[in-house]
Amino acid sequence: MKDIVTYQQLQFFVPFKALPKSVLKKILPYLQCYSVLPGKMILQQGNQDGLEYFLLHGEVILIAEIPKHIPNTSINTLDRLSLPYLTVVSHSLQAQHPIAHLKPRQYSVISKTAVRYFTISEQRIKQLSTPTTVNTDHYQVEEINHDELQQSRIYFDIHNDIQDKTFKLPSLPEIALRIRKALHNDAGDFNEVARIISTDPAITAKLMTAVNSPLYRGTTNINNILMAITRLGTETIKQLVMSFALQELFHSKNAFLRKQMVNVWQHSVHVASISFVLARFTPGFNPERALLAGLLHDIGIAPIINYAENYPDIIHKPTELTKAIEELRANIGAMVLQQWHFDEDLVHVALHAEDWFYESKKPSYSDIVIIAQMHAYLGTPQAKNIPIITQIPAFKKLALGHLSPDMSLQILNDAKEDIKQTQQLLST
């Protein structure tokens, strides 16, 4: 009898979890199911077959290297030779992700028990799960089964407002807009930029704190904004002003929603601070731009929470807000950043920051933020949903990919004072 996978089973796996039922049903015919006995080689290290493998039932082991002299791959043999391996059990958190995802494969995969698994082409997943309504001109949410939307009234209403083009997106903070105009084509006048910044005491104070902090400190103390611009340069000033100005968007009149905003901002600050440090250790990236990318990765949540102010009973239905945020944050974030005329690389950060297996053609700020977010989640309840770091494409693409996971943790540990100072700077 042929193995059958249902769309309900597909929803367990991360790449398919957020897809509507209609898309899941389109995917089913492209799955290939297999059953194997214990001790069988499922995947060999170095394989580049273009498929994704998902564990339905049983246990498999992942081993980085099998010496050629080993006569068989039984667990007893591996244990006797003290060869390290990882075990993945079906229905576990690790099993939610593709097995040995990176190409070429970093591990050989061997069945530990009788195993059922299915495969599907990487390209087929991308083709069937990419919303057809997203294009280079604007970002919209895809059509969603209305029966499923009934579980979240906010989700349903925001979705309809976006389709009707009546959903309100936040404006770029005024001072950030004025600085951008003053520095258009990098031809801005330092005195004019200093005058604009000086009209905002809070931004001025943060810039003065930044320029005199260990992150930027020179041989002399800076005591006016014009000297700060001269030392940091206009591009750094522009990125920092933008970063400092974003905080004003994360506010709400409702006490319950205000707490949600504070939590989102604090998480964004943490991710941004780690992104800043990672960019300093990664060739080809600008630390200030990475800082801004980290702050922007959840920008789509702010208008969703603001929209929730129209629902006085939201404090009694927090799961409705959570549903709306989970499903809409990425596309709304992309819509916000495109409306603000941000470059495509930052728009992609909002779209892909929550996708551990996002694969860009070359190292990107999305990769920086994905790895920063992974480190920000360590020690929190969200850590249980993080795949093995060596299976995350972003880790392999960045300079950190040439190091071990322990060494990347060591880099961040050594830079924890810089991370702390950056967090303090953004949180004041």
C-alpha positions in Angstrom: 0.0 0.0 0.0 1.4 3.4 -1.0 2.3 5.8 1.8 0.1 8.9 1.9 0.8 12.3 3.4 -2.1 14.5 4.4 -2.1 18.3 4.3 -2.6 18.2 8.1 0.7 16.3 8.4 2.4 18.8 6.2 1.4 21.6 8.5 3.7 20.2 11.2 6.8 21.1 9.1 8.1 24.7 9.3 8.3 25.4 5.5 4.6 24.5 5.2 3.3 25.7 8.5 2.0 29.1 7.5 0.6 28.1 4.1 -3.1 28.0 3.5 -4.9 24.8 2.9 -5.4 25.5 -0.8 -1.6 25.7 -1.3 -0.9 22.6 0.8 -3.2 20.5 -1.3 -1.3 21.7 -4.4 1.9 20.5 -2.9 0.8 17.0 -2.0 1.0 15.4 -5.5 4.7 16.4 -5.7 5.7 14.4 -2.5 7.6 11.1 -2.8 7.2 8.9 0.3 9.6 6.2 1.4 9.9 3.5 4.2 13.3 2.0 5.2 14.5 -0.4 7.8 17.0 0.4 10.5 20.6 1.0 9.5 19.9 2.2 6.0 21.7 5.2 4.4 19.1 7.8 3.6 21.5 10.7 2.6 25.2 10.7 2.1 27.4 13.6 3.1 28.2 15.9 0.1 24.9 15.0 -1.7 23.5 17.8 -3.8 20.3 16.3 -5.2 18.1 19.4 -4.9 15.6 17.7 -2.6 14.3 18.4 0.9 13.9 15.4 3.2 11.2 15.4 6.0 10.9 12.8 8.8 7.4 11.4 9.3 8.0 8.5 11.6 11.0 6.9 13.5 14.5 8.1 14.4 17.5 9.0 12.2 21.1 9.9 13.1 23.2 12.6 11.5 26.9 12.0 11.4 29.4 14.5 10.1 31.9 12.0 8.8 32.0 8.2 8.5 35.5 6.8 8.3 36.0 4.5 5.2 37.3 1.6 7.3 34.0 1.2 9.2 32.3 -2.0 7.8 28.8 -1.0 8.6 26.8 2.0 10.0 25.1 0.4 13.0 24.6 2.4 16.1 26.6 -0.1 18.1 29.6 0.4 15.8 29.4 4.2 16.0 29.1 4.1 19.8 32.0 1.6 20.1 34.2 3.9 18.1 33.0 7.0 20.0 32.0 8.7 16.8 29.8 11.7 17.5 26.3 11.9 15.9 23.0 13.7 16.3 19.7 11.9 16.7 16.5 13.4 15.3 13.1 11.9 16.4 9.9 12.3 14.4 7.4 14.8 15.9 10.2 16.5 17.8 11.1 20.2 17.4 14.1 19.3 15.3 12.0 17.2 13.1 9.9 20.2 12.1 12.8 21.3 9.8 14.2 19.6 6.8 16.9 16.9 7.6 20.5 17.9 6.6 19.1 21.0 4.8 22.4 22.6 3.6 23.8 21.8 0.2 26.2 20.1 -0.3 25.0 18.0 2.7 27.0 18.5 5.8 25.9 15.1 7.3 25.2 11.6 6.3 21.7 10.5 7.5 21.1 6.9 8.6 17.9 5.3 9.9 18.2 4.4 13.5 14.8 2.6 13.6 12.3 1.8 10.9 11.6 5.1 9.2 9.1 6.9 7.0 10.0 10.1 5.3 9.1 12.1 2.2 11.0 14.3 -0.2 10.1 17.2 -2.4 12.1 19.4 -4.7 13.5 22.7 -3.2 12.4 24.5 -6.4 8.9 23.0 -6.1 8.5 24.3 -2.6 9.5 27.8 -3.6 7.3 27.7 -6.7 4.2 26.6 -4.9 4.6 28.6 -1.7 5.6 32.0 -3.1 2.5 34.3 -3.0 1.7 35.3 -6.6 0.5 38.8 -5.5 4.0 39.9 -4.4 5.9 41.8 -7.1 8.5 44.5 -7.4 6.0 47.3 -7.3 4.2 46.5 -4.1 3.7 43.8 -1.4 0.3 42.4 -0.5 -1.0 39.4 1.4 -2.2 36.4 -0.6 -5.8 35.2 -0.6 -6.6 33.2 2.5 -9.3 30.7 3.3 -12.0 32.8 5.1 -13.0 29.9 7.3 -9.6 29.8 8.8 -9.6 33.6 9.3 -12.6 33.4 11.6 -10.3 32.4 14.4 -8.9 36.0 14.4 -11.2 38.9 13.7 -8.2 41.3 13.6 -6.5 39.2 11.1 -9.6 39.0 8.9 -10.2 42.8 9.0 -6.5 43.8 8.4 -6.4 41.3 5.5 -9.6 42.9 3.9 -8.3 46.4 4.5 -5.0 45.6 2.7 -6.9 44.1 -0.2 -9.1 47.2 -0.3 -5.9 49.5 0.0 -7.4 51.2 3.1 -4.9 49.7 5.7 -3.0 52.6 7.3 0.8 52.3 7.1 3.0 54.5 9.4 4.9 57.5 7.9 8.6 57.7 8.1 9.5 59.8 11.2 9.8 63.5 10.2 13.4 64.0 11.2 14.5 60.9 9.4 12.8 62.2 6.2 14.4 65.6 6.5 17.9 64.2 7.0 17.4 61.8 4.0 16.4 64.8 1.8 19.4 66.9 3.1 21.8 64.1 2.3 20.3 63.2 -1.0 23.1 62.0 -3.4 25.6 62.4 -0.5 25.8 66.1 -1.3 24.4 67.4 2.0 25.7 70.5 3.7 27.1 69.6 7.2 25.8 72.9 8.7 22.2 72.2 7.3 22.3 68.6 8.6 23.5 69.8 12.0 20.7 72.4 12.1 18.0 69.7 11.3 19.3 67.3 14.0 19.5 70.1 16.6 15.7 70.7 16.2 15.2 67.3 17.9 16.8 67.3 21.4 16.3 63.6 22.0 18.1 62.6 18.7 20.8 65.2 19.4 21.5 63.7 22.8 21.7 60.2 21.5 24.1 61.1 18.7 26.3 62.9 21.2 26.3 59.9 23.5 27.1 57.6 20.5 30.0 59.7 19.1 31.6 59.8 22.6 31.0 56.1 23.4 33.7 53.4 23.1 31.9 52.4 19.8 33.1 55.5 18.0 35.3 57.4 20.4 38.4 59.1 19.0 41.3 60.9 20.7 39.3 64.0 21.6 35.9 64.4 23.2 33.1 65.8 20.9 30.9 68.5 22.3 28.7 69.7 19.4 26.7 68.1 16.7 28.7 69.5 13.8 31.9 67.9 15.1 29.9 64.6 15.5 28.9 64.7 11.8 32.5 65.4 10.8 33.8 62.5 12.8 31.2 59.9 11.9 30.5 61.0 8.3 27.1 61.6 6.7 26.3 58.0 5.9 26.7 56.9 9.5 24.8 59.9 10.7 21.9 59.1 8.4 21.7 55.5 9.5 21.9 56.4 13.2 19.3 59.2 13.0 17.0 56.7 11.2 17.6 54.1 13.9 17.0 56.5 16.8 13.9 58.0 15.2 12.2 54.6 14.8 11.4 54.2 18.5 8.6 56.8 18.3 6.6 54.3 16.1 6.4 51.7 18.9 3.9 53.4 21.2 0.2 52.8 22.0 -2.4 54.5 24.1 -3.8 51.2 25.3 -1.9 49.8 28.3 -2.0 46.2 27.1 -0.9 47.1 23.6 1.7 49.5 24.9 3.3 46.5 26.7 3.3 44.5 23.4 5.0 47.5 21.7 7.7 47.7 24.4 8.4 44.0 24.0 8.7 44.2 20.2 11.0 47.3 20.5 13.2 45.6 23.1 13.5 42.5 20.9 14.3 44.7 17.9 17.0 46.5 19.9 18.6 43.3 21.0 18.6 41.9 17.4 19.9 45.2 16.1 22.8 45.3 18.6 23.9 41.8 17.8 23.6 42.6 14.0 25.8 45.6 14.6 28.6 43.5 16.1 28.2 40.7 13.6 28.6 43.2 10.7 31.9 44.4 12.2 33.2 40.8 12.0 31.8 40.1 8.5 33.5 41.5 5.4 31.3 43.5 3.1 28.8 44.8 5.6 28.2 48.2 7.1 27.6 48.0 10.9 25.2 50.9 11.0 23.2 49.5 8.2 23.1 46.2 9.9 21.9 48.0 13.1 19.1 49.6 11.1 18.2 46.3 9.5 17.9 44.7 12.9 15.6 47.5 14.1 13.4 47.3 11.0 13.0 43.5 10.8 9.8 43.6 12.9 8.5 47.0 11.7 5.4 45.3 10.3 4.2 44.5 13.8 3.8 48.2 14.8 0.9 49.0 12.5 -0.8 45.7 13.4 -0.7 46.6 17.1 -1.9 50.1 16.4 -4.8 48.6 14.4 -5.7 46.5 17.4 -6.6 49.7 19.3 -9.9 49.5 17.5 -10.7 46.3 19.5 -11.4 47.2 23.2 -11.7 43.6 24.2 -8.3 42.6 22.7 -6.8 42.2 26.2 -9.2 39.1 26.6 -8.3 37.7 23.2 -4.5 38.0 22.9 -4.3 34.9 20.6 -6.2 36.9 17.9 -3.4 39.5 18.0 -0.7 36.8 17.9 -2.4 35.2 14.9 -2.5 38.5 13.0 1.1 39.3 13.8 2.4 35.8 12.8 0.6 35.8 9.5 0.9 39.4 8.4 4.1 40.9 9.9 6.4 40.1 7.0 4.3 41.4 4.1 3.2 44.5 6.1 6.8 45.2 7.0 7.8 45.0 3.4 4.9 47.3 2.5 6.0 49.9 5.1 9.6 49.9 3.9 8.7 50.1 0.3 6.4 53.1 1.1 9.4 54.7 2.8 11.5 54.1 -0.3 14.1 51.9 1.4 16.4 49.8 -0.7 15.4 46.3 -1.6 17.9 44.6 0.7 16.2 46.1 3.7 12.7 45.2 2.4 13.9 41.6 2.1 15.0 41.8 5.8 11.3 42.4 6.8 10.2 39.6 4.5 12.6 36.9 5.5 13.8 37.6 9.1 11.6 34.8 10.5 12.7 32.2 7.8 15.6 30.2 9.2 16.1 28.5 5.8 16.0 31.6 3.6 18.5 31.4 0.8 19.7 34.6 -0.9 22.0 34.4 -3.9 24.8 36.2 -2.0 25.4 37.2 1.7 22.8 39.8 2.7 21.6 41.8 5.6 18.8 39.3 5.9 21.4 36.7 6.7 23.0 39.0 9.4 19.6 39.6 11.0 18.6 35.8 10.9 21.8 34.9 12.7 21.4 37.8 15.1 17.9 36.7 15.9 19.0 33.2 16.5 21.5 34.4 19.1 18.9 36.8 20.7 16.6 33.8 21.2 19.2 31.7 23.1 18.1 31.2 26.7 14.5 32.0 25.9 11.4 29.8 25.2 11.7 30.6 21.5 15.1 28.8 21.4 13.3 25.4 21.2 12.1 26.3 17.7 15.6 27.1 16.3 17.2 24.5 14.0 20.8 23.4 14.4 23.0 26.4 13.5 25.0 24.5 10.9 21.7 23.8 9.1 20.9 27.5 8.7 22.0 28.8 5.3 22.8 32.3 6.6 25.5 30.9 9.0 27.2 29.1 6.1 27.2 32.2 3.8 28.6 34.7 6.3 32.2 34.8 7.4 31.0 33.1 10.6 30.4 30.0 8.4 34.1 29.4 8.3 34.1 29.1 12.1 32.5 26.6 14.4 29.3 27.4 16.2 31.3 27.6 19.5 33.7 30.1 18.0 30.8 32.3 16.7 29.4 32.3 20.2 32.8 33.3 21.6 33.0 36.2 19.2 29.6 37.5 20.5 30.7 36.8 24.1 33.9 38.8 23.6 31.8 41.7 22.2 29.1 41.5 24.9 30.1 44.9 26.2 29.7 46.5 22.8 26.3 44.8 22.5 25.3 46.1 25.9 26.3 49.7 25.1 24.4 49.6 21.8 21.3 48.3 23.5 21.6 51.1 26.1 22.0 53.7 23.4 18.9 52.5 21.5 16.8 52.0 24.6 17.2 55.5 26.2 
